[in-house]
Amino acid sequence: MLPAPLWAGYRQNIVATLTAAEPANLIVAEAAGALVGSVLLIPAGGALAAPGLAASAPLAEPELRLLAVAPAGRGSGVGRRLVEECLRRSRAAGARAITLHTTDMMEVAMALYERMGFARAAELDFRPAPTMLVKGYRLEL
């Protein structure tokens, strides 16, 4: 869905994000001993690097990143439970809101976020390329 140069930048950002992530911030879901999903929760105070942009200032609110569900886990609520765990941990840390970024190519994830109460937060939007809008969302906790 992405032109090759954009995909290369996006992939590079994913790898860099996961490489730099604290292990405690990576949440995984297992079923019958197999990995079926994961999500990264960057706590408030952490930094968020975006493709094509320099690292941001420390986050004022926790940020949910890189939600992924394996084909074997899709449609079974794995994604919802991973997001719920991010919400639980953020509330326990005293956060008043949580944010995330996504794009229109992530239709299924966007629908999940909206069903869970996330609302568009256009002030968080950015463009890593002129033709690509990365949309910000926020959920008040």
Secondary structure, DSSP 8 states (H G I E B T S, - for coil): ---HHHHHHHHHHHHHHHHHS-GGGEEEEEETTEEEEEEEEE-TT-----TTS---S--SS-EEEEEEE-GGGTTTTHHHHHHHHHHHHHHHTT-SEEEEEE-TT-HHHHHHHHHTT-EE-GGG-EEEETTEEEEEEEEE-
